[in-house]
Amino acid sequence: MPSKITPVIQVAIPSQSAVATAFKSVNLADAFSIQLPSDSSINPDVLARFIFSVQPSWIGALLNVRDAIVAGFGLKTAKHLATLSGDATVPRISIFRVFGTTETEVVLGEDDNHLDFRLSILCMPGLPPNTGNQLTLSTVVHCHNLLGRTYLSVIAPFHRQVVKASLRRAASVGWPKASESLCNRTRVAPLSC
């Protein structure tokens, strides 16, 4: 049964998130939060895998357009990154490299010639207490050059819509329960299955 849909709210990047200090300088920093139902998983790895496995189909179409445009500039494409998922030496969630995990957060991202970015999926108790857990998806980007800054200025509005739509879609499908295995919920095989 789908979860009650709660609003996605833009928030400050949580100070306890590893991405808050990931780069000395950032060209983009944003965070969006959604309240989780009381019976949902609070495992950030499970939540990240779930979010990326149930994204709206238009996001895949948008990535295909992005890939067609950036391939000529020698930038990493989503299709190329997807092929790296089979490499067991570098852990990945969806197309993103895993940079770190804790009990409350998983940090994903990629480094490229034009920019580096990190995504955080952080699950923390809501405020005030007893209001449920908050899932916050934060993004920070550090550009290396003019190509990176130009690219970022073009994709930033799309990025924000993708993040909000991904969180709304996960909520509408129904967050994984604390007792459920993600392997039983999706057709995407997580690393831990």
ChimeraX commands (.cxc) that place a marker at each C-alpha (Angstrom):
marker #1 position 0.00,0.00,0.00 radius 0.5
marker #1 position 1.48,3.37,-0.96 radius 0.5
marker #1 position 2.56,5.70,1.80 radius 0.5
marker #1 position 0.70,8.86,2.61 radius 0.5
marker #1 position 2.34,11.45,0.40 radius 0.5
marker #1 position 4.05,14.17,2.36 radius 0.5
marker #1 position 5.49,17.35,0.89 radius 0.5
marker #1 position 9.06,17.65,-0.31 radius 0.5
marker #1 position 10.57,20.71,1.34 radius 0.5
marker #1 position 13.75,22.56,0.40 radius 0.5
marker #1 position 15.99,22.82,3.47 radius 0.5
marker #1 position 19.53,23.81,4.36 radius 0.5
marker #1 position 22.14,21.09,3.99 radius 0.5
marker #1 position 22.22,19.38,7.39 radius 0.5
marker #1 position 25.39,20.23,9.29 radius 0.5
marker #1 position 25.80,16.57,10.30 radius 0.5
marker #1 position 25.93,15.50,6.64 radius 0.5
marker #1 position 29.34,14.56,5.25 radius 0.5
marker #1 position 28.60,16.58,2.11 radius 0.5
marker #1 position 28.42,19.81,4.14 radius 0.5
marker #1 position 32.22,19.83,4.09 radius 0.5
marker #1 position 32.92,17.68,1.01 radius 0.5
marker #1 position 34.53,20.49,-1.00 radius 0.5
marker #1 position 36.41,23.66,-0.07 radius 0.5
marker #1 position 34.22,25.61,-2.50 radius 0.5
marker #1 position 30.88,24.73,-4.08 radius 0.5
marker #1 position 29.05,25.99,-7.12 radius 0.5
marker #1 position 25.76,24.35,-6.15 radius 0.5
marker #1 position 24.48,23.22,-2.77 radius 0.5
marker #1 position 20.89,22.22,-2.14 radius 0.5
marker #1 position 18.89,19.83,-0.02 radius 0.5
marker #1 position 15.34,18.53,-0.07 radius 0.5
marker #1 position 13.64,16.73,2.79 radius 0.5
marker #1 position 10.61,14.49,3.15 radius 0.5
marker #1 position 9.07,12.93,6.24 radius 0.5
marker #1 position 9.07,9.14,6.28 radius 0.5
marker #1 position 6.20,7.06,7.65 radius 0.5
marker #1 position 6.88,5.67,11.13 radius 0.5
marker #1 position 7.11,2.08,9.84 radius 0.5
marker #1 position 9.55,2.78,7.01 radius 0.5
marker #1 position 13.15,1.71,6.83 radius 0.5
marker #1 position 15.70,4.20,8.09 radius 0.5
marker #1 position 18.61,2.42,6.43 radius 0.5
marker #1 position 20.11,5.03,4.07 radius 0.5
marker #1 position 21.52,2.38,1.71 radius 0.5
marker #1 position 18.09,0.75,1.34 radius 0.5
marker #1 position 16.41,4.13,0.89 radius 0.5
marker #1 position 18.94,5.28,-1.74 radius 0.5
marker #1 position 18.58,2.06,-3.75 radius 0.5
marker #1 position 14.80,2.35,-3.54 radius 0.5
marker #1 position 14.69,6.01,-4.63 radius 0.5
marker #1 position 16.83,5.33,-7.70 radius 0.5
marker #1 position 14.96,2.15,-8.63 radius 0.5
marker #1 position 11.50,3.77,-8.78 radius 0.5
marker #1 position 12.25,7.13,-10.40 radius 0.5
marker #1 position 9.71,8.51,-12.86 radius 0.5
marker #1 position 10.32,7.34,-16.44 radius 0.5
marker #1 position 10.78,10.90,-17.71 radius 0.5
marker #1 position 14.03,11.09,-15.71 radius 0.5
marker #1 position 15.49,8.26,-17.81 radius 0.5
marker #1 position 14.43,10.09,-20.98 radius 0.5
marker #1 position 16.05,13.28,-19.69 radius 0.5
marker #1 position 19.29,11.37,-18.97 radius 0.5
marker #1 position 19.27,10.03,-22.54 radius 0.5
marker #1 position 19.07,13.60,-23.88 radius 0.5
marker #1 position 21.84,14.69,-21.50 radius 0.5
marker #1 position 24.02,11.75,-22.61 radius 0.5
marker #1 position 23.57,12.63,-26.29 radius 0.5
marker #1 position 24.64,16.23,-25.65 radius 0.5
marker #1 position 27.59,15.68,-23.28 radius 0.5
marker #1 position 29.17,12.69,-25.00 radius 0.5
marker #1 position 30.69,15.02,-27.60 radius 0.5
marker #1 position 32.43,16.95,-24.81 radius 0.5
marker #1 position 34.12,13.84,-23.44 radius 0.5
marker #1 position 32.06,13.85,-20.23 radius 0.5
marker #1 position 30.93,10.69,-18.46 radius 0.5
marker #1 position 27.50,9.55,-19.58 radius 0.5
marker #1 position 24.87,7.78,-17.50 radius 0.5
marker #1 position 25.09,4.83,-19.88 radius 0.5
marker #1 position 28.85,4.59,-19.30 radius 0.5
marker #1 position 28.40,4.86,-15.52 radius 0.5
marker #1 position 25.77,2.10,-15.62 radius 0.5
marker #1 position 28.34,-0.25,-17.16 radius 0.5
marker #1 position 30.59,0.33,-14.14 radius 0.5
marker #1 position 27.99,-1.17,-11.78 radius 0.5
marker #1 position 29.36,-4.63,-12.56 radius 0.5
marker #1 position 32.77,-3.73,-11.11 radius 0.5
marker #1 position 32.75,-5.21,-7.61 radius 0.5
marker #1 position 35.89,-3.29,-6.60 radius 0.5
marker #1 position 34.04,0.06,-6.59 radius 0.5
marker #1 position 30.70,-0.03,-4.78 radius 0.5
marker #1 position 27.88,1.73,-6.60 radius 0.5
marker #1 position 24.23,2.49,-6.08 radius 0.5
marker #1 position 22.50,2.89,-9.41 radius 0.5
marker #1 position 24.98,4.83,-11.55 radius 0.5
marker #1 position 26.62,6.58,-8.60 radius 0.5
marker #1 position 29.86,5.64,-6.87 radius 0.5
marker #1 position 29.58,5.14,-3.10 radius 0.5
marker #1 position 31.97,7.47,-1.29 radius 0.5
marker #1 position 30.92,6.57,2.25 radius 0.5
marker #1 position 28.27,5.08,4.47 radius 0.5
marker #1 position 27.25,5.36,8.10 radius 0.5
marker #1 position 24.19,4.14,9.98 radius 0.5
marker #1 position 22.37,7.35,9.03 radius 0.5
marker #1 position 23.90,8.43,5.72 radius 0.5
marker #1 position 25.16,7.21,2.38 radius 0.5
marker #1 position 27.26,9.55,0.23 radius 0.5
marker #1 position 27.29,9.00,-3.52 radius 0.5
marker #1 position 28.78,10.93,-6.40 radius 0.5
marker #1 position 31.19,11.08,-9.26 radius 0.5
marker #1 position 34.32,12.96,-10.27 radius 0.5
marker #1 position 34.77,14.17,-13.83 radius 0.5
marker #1 position 36.92,16.60,-15.79 radius 0.5
marker #1 position 34.39,19.42,-15.58 radius 0.5
marker #1 position 33.02,18.97,-12.06 radius 0.5
marker #1 position 32.78,16.71,-9.01 radius 0.5
marker #1 position 29.55,16.15,-7.13 radius 0.5
marker #1 position 28.30,14.39,-4.02 radius 0.5
marker #1 position 24.80,13.29,-3.09 radius 0.5
marker #1 position 23.81,12.48,0.46 radius 0.5
marker #1 position 20.85,10.42,1.57 radius 0.5
marker #1 position 20.59,11.18,5.27 radius 0.5
marker #1 position 17.94,9.77,7.60 radius 0.5
marker #1 position 17.53,11.54,10.93 radius 0.5
marker #1 position 14.85,11.79,13.61 radius 0.5
marker #1 position 12.34,14.52,12.84 radius 0.5
marker #1 position 12.02,17.72,14.79 radius 0.5
marker #1 position 10.17,18.11,17.03 radius 0.5
marker #1 position 10.75,14.59,18.47 radius 0.5
marker #1 position 8.20,11.85,17.75 radius 0.5
marker #1 position 7.23,13.38,14.41 radius 0.5
marker #1 position 8.79,10.61,12.35 radius 0.5
marker #1 position 12.09,10.37,10.56 radius 0.5
marker #1 position 13.25,12.85,7.95 radius 0.5
marker #1 position 15.01,11.76,4.79 radius 0.5
marker #1 position 17.14,14.54,3.32 radius 0.5
marker #1 position 18.72,14.31,-0.11 radius 0.5
marker #1 position 21.53,16.85,-0.38 radius 0.5
marker #1 position 23.69,17.72,-3.37 radius 0.5
marker #1 position 26.95,19.64,-3.55 radius 0.5
marker #1 position 28.87,20.38,-6.73 radius 0.5
marker #1 position 32.38,21.72,-7.24 radius 0.5
marker #1 position 33.19,22.92,-10.78 radius 0.5
marker #1 position 36.72,22.71,-12.17 radius 0.5
marker #1 position 36.42,25.00,-15.17 radius 0.5
marker #1 position 34.19,27.04,-17.47 radius 0.5
marker #1 position 32.69,23.89,-19.00 radius 0.5
marker #1 position 31.65,22.73,-15.53 radius 0.5
marker #1 position 30.10,26.09,-14.61 radius 0.5
marker #1 position 28.27,26.30,-17.95 radius 0.5
marker #1 position 27.03,22.72,-17.66 radius 0.5
marker #1 position 25.85,23.34,-14.11 radius 0.5
marker #1 position 23.97,26.51,-15.04 radius 0.5
marker #1 position 22.05,24.53,-17.68 radius 0.5
marker #1 position 21.23,21.46,-15.59 radius 0.5
marker #1 position 20.63,23.02,-12.14 radius 0.5
marker #1 position 16.89,23.70,-12.70 radius 0.5
marker #1 position 16.42,20.16,-14.04 radius 0.5
marker #1 position 18.43,18.74,-11.14 radius 0.5
marker #1 position 16.09,20.30,-8.57 radius 0.5
marker #1 position 13.01,18.99,-10.37 radius 0.5
marker #1 position 14.56,15.50,-10.61 radius 0.5
marker #1 position 15.33,15.40,-6.88 radius 0.5
marker #1 position 11.84,16.53,-5.88 radius 0.5
marker #1 position 10.14,14.19,-8.36 radius 0.5
marker #1 position 12.29,11.25,-7.20 radius 0.5
marker #1 position 11.32,11.79,-3.56 radius 0.5
marker #1 position 7.63,12.26,-4.44 radius 0.5
marker #1 position 7.66,9.11,-6.58 radius 0.5
marker #1 position 9.29,7.05,-3.81 radius 0.5
marker #1 position 6.64,8.27,-1.38 radius 0.5
marker #1 position 3.80,7.52,-3.79 radius 0.5
marker #1 position 5.09,3.99,-4.47 radius 0.5
marker #1 position 5.47,3.42,-0.73 radius 0.5
marker #1 position 8.72,3.53,1.22 radius 0.5
marker #1 position 10.32,0.18,2.08 radius 0.5
marker #1 position 9.23,-1.02,5.50 radius 0.5
marker #1 position 11.77,-1.39,8.26 radius 0.5
marker #1 position 11.30,-5.16,8.16 radius 0.5
marker #1 position 11.36,-5.59,4.36 radius 0.5
marker #1 position 14.31,-6.56,2.25 radius 0.5
marker #1 position 14.78,-4.27,-0.72 radius 0.5
marker #1 position 15.58,-7.39,-2.77 radius 0.5
marker #1 position 11.91,-8.33,-2.47 radius 0.5
marker #1 position 10.64,-4.85,-3.43 radius 0.5
marker #1 position 12.38,-4.03,-6.69 radius 0.5
marker #1 position 13.67,-5.59,-9.85 radius 0.5
marker #1 position 16.99,-3.84,-9.34 radius 0.5
marker #1 position 19.50,-6.09,-7.62 radius 0.5
marker #1 position 21.24,-4.16,-4.84 radius 0.5
marker #1 position 24.86,-4.99,-4.00 radius 0.5
marker #1 position 23.80,-6.63,-0.74 radius 0.5
marker #1 position 21.32,-9.08,-2.31 radius 0.5
marker link #1:1,2 radius 0.2
marker link #1:2,3 radius 0.2
marker link #1:3,4 radius 0.2
marker link #1:4,5 radius 0.2
marker link #1:5,6 radius 0.2
marker link #1:6,7 radius 0.2
marker link #1:7,8 radius 0.2
marker link #1:8,9 radius 0.2
marker link #1:9,10 radius 0.2
marker link #1:10,11 radius 0.2
marker link #1:11,12 radius 0.2
marker link #1:12,13 radius 0.2
marker link #1:13,14 radius 0.2
marker link #1:14,15 radius 0.2
marker link #1:15,16 radius 0.2
marker link #1:16,17 radius 0.2
marker link #1:17,18 radius 0.2
marker link #1:18,19 radius 0.2
marker link #1:19,20 radius 0.2
marker link #1:20,21 radius 0.2
marker link #1:21,22 radius 0.2
marker link #1:22,23 radius 0.2
marker link #1:23,24 radius 0.2
marker link #1:24,25 radius 0.2
marker link #1:25,26 radius 0.2
marker link #1:26,27 radius 0.2
marker link #1:27,28 radius 0.2
marker link #1:28,29 radius 0.2
marker link #1:29,30 radius 0.2
marker link #1:30,31 radius 0.2
marker link #1:31,32 radius 0.2
marker link #1:32,33 radius 0.2
marker link #1:33,34 radius 0.2
marker link #1:34,35 radius 0.2
marker link #1:35,36 radius 0.2
marker link #1:36,37 radius 0.2
marker link #1:37,38 radius 0.2
marker link #1:38,39 radius 0.2
marker link #1:39,40 radius 0.2
marker link #1:40,41 radius 0.2
marker link #1:41,42 radius 0.2
marker link #1:42,43 radius 0.2
marker link #1:43,44 radius 0.2
marker link #1:44,45 radius 0.2
marker link #1:45,46 radius 0.2
marker link #1:46,47 radius 0.2
marker link #1:47,48 radius 0.2
marker link #1:48,49 radius 0.2
marker link #1:49,50 radius 0.2
marker link #1:50,51 radius 0.2
marker link #1:51,52 radius 0.2
marker link #1:52,53 radius 0.2
marker link #1:53,54 radius 0.2
marker link #1:54,55 radius 0.2
marker link #1:55,56 radius 0.2
marker link #1:56,57 radius 0.2
marker link #1:57,58 radius 0.2
marker link #1:58,59 radius 0.2
marker link #1:59,60 radius 0.2
marker link #1:60,61 radius 0.2
marker link #1:61,62 radius 0.2
marker link #1:62,63 radius 0.2
marker link #1:63,64 radius 0.2
marker link #1:64,65 radius 0.2
marker link #1:65,66 radius 0.2
marker link #1:66,67 radius 0.2
marker link #1:67,68 radius 0.2
marker link #1:68,69 radius 0.2
marker link #1:69,70 radius 0.2
marker link #1:70,71 radius 0.2
marker link #1:71,72 radius 0.2
marker link #1:72,73 radius 0.2
marker link #1:73,74 radius 0.2
marker link #1:74,75 radius 0.2
marker link #1:75,76 radius 0.2
marker link #1:76,77 radius 0.2
marker link #1:77,78 radius 0.2
marker link #1:78,79 radius 0.2
marker link #1:79,80 radius 0.2
marker link #1:80,81 radius 0.2
marker link #1:81,82 radius 0.2
marker link #1:82,83 radius 0.2
marker link #1:83,84 radius 0.2
marker link #1:84,85 radius 0.2
marker link #1:85,86 radius 0.2
marker link #1:86,87 radius 0.2
marker link #1:87,88 radius 0.2
marker link #1:88,89 radius 0.2
marker link #1:89,90 radius 0.2
marker link #1:90,91 radius 0.2
marker link #1:91,92 radius 0.2
marker link #1:92,93 radius 0.2
marker link #1:93,94 radius 0.2
marker link #1:94,95 radius 0.2
marker link #1:95,96 radius 0.2
marker link #1:96,97 radius 0.2
marker link #1:97,98 radius 0.2
marker link #1:98,99 radius 0.2
marker link #1:99,100 radius 0.2
marker link #1:100,101 radius 0.2
marker link #1:101,102 radius 0.2
marker link #1:102,103 radius 0.2
marker link #1:103,104 radius 0.2
marker link #1:104,105 radius 0.2
marker link #1:105,106 radius 0.2
marker link #1:106,107 radius 0.2
marker link #1:107,108 radius 0.2
marker link #1:108,109 radius 0.2
marker link #1:109,110 radius 0.2
marker link #1:110,111 radius 0.2
marker link #1:111,112 radius 0.2
marker link #1:112,113 radius 0.2
marker link #1:113,114 radius 0.2
marker link #1:114,115 radius 0.2
marker link #1:115,116 radius 0.2
marker link #1:116,117 radius 0.2
marker link #1:117,118 radius 0.2
marker link #1:118,119 radius 0.2
marker link #1:119,120 radius 0.2
marker link #1:120,121 radius 0.2
marker link #1:121,122 radius 0.2
marker link #1:122,123 radius 0.2
marker link #1:123,124 radius 0.2
marker link #1:124,125 radius 0.2
marker link #1:125,126 radius 0.2
marker link #1:126,127 radius 0.2
marker link #1:127,128 radius 0.2
marker link #1:128,129 radius 0.2
marker link #1:129,130 radius 0.2
marker link #1:130,131 radius 0.2
marker link #1:131,132 radius 0.2
marker link #1:132,133 radius 0.2
marker link #1:133,134 radius 0.2
marker link #1:134,135 radius 0.2
marker link #1:135,136 radius 0.2
marker link #1:136,137 radius 0.2
marker link #1:137,138 radius 0.2
marker link #1:138,139 radius 0.2
marker link #1:139,140 radius 0.2
marker link #1:140,141 radius 0.2
marker link #1:141,142 radius 0.2
marker link #1:142,143 radius 0.2
marker link #1:143,144 radius 0.2
marker link #1:144,145 radius 0.2
marker link #1:145,146 radius 0.2
marker link #1:146,147 radius 0.2
marker link #1:147,148 radius 0.2
marker link #1:148,149 radius 0.2
marker link #1:149,150 radius 0.2
marker link #1:150,151 radius 0.2
marker link #1:151,152 radius 0.2
marker link #1:152,153 radius 0.2
marker link #1:153,154 radius 0.2
marker link #1:154,155 radius 0.2
marker link #1:155,156 radius 0.2
marker link #1:156,157 radius 0.2
marker link #1:157,158 radius 0.2
marker link #1:158,159 radius 0.2
marker link #1:159,160 radius 0.2
marker link #1:160,161 radius 0.2
marker link #1:161,162 radius 0.2
marker link #1:162,163 radius 0.2
marker link #1:163,164 radius 0.2
marker link #1:164,165 radius 0.2
marker link #1:165,166 radius 0.2
marker link #1:166,167 radius 0.2
marker link #1:167,168 radius 0.2
marker link #1:168,169 radius 0.2
marker link #1:169,170 radius 0.2
marker link #1:170,171 radius 0.2
marker link #1:171,172 radius 0.2
marker link #1:172,173 radius 0.2
marker link #1:173,174 radius 0.2
marker link #1:174,175 radius 0.2
marker link #1:175,176 radius 0.2
marker link #1:176,177 radius 0.2
marker link #1:177,178 radius 0.2
marker link #1:178,179 radius 0.2
marker link #1:179,180 radius 0.2
marker link #1:180,181 radius 0.2
marker link #1:181,182 radius 0.2
marker link #1:182,183 radius 0.2
marker link #1:183,184 radius 0.2
marker link #1:184,185 radius 0.2
marker link #1:185,186 radius 0.2
marker link #1:186,187 radius 0.2
marker link #1:187,188 radius 0.2
marker link #1:188,189 radius 0.2
marker link #1:189,190 radius 0.2
marker link #1:190,191 radius 0.2
marker link #1:191,192 radius 0.2
marker link #1:192,193 radius 0.2
view
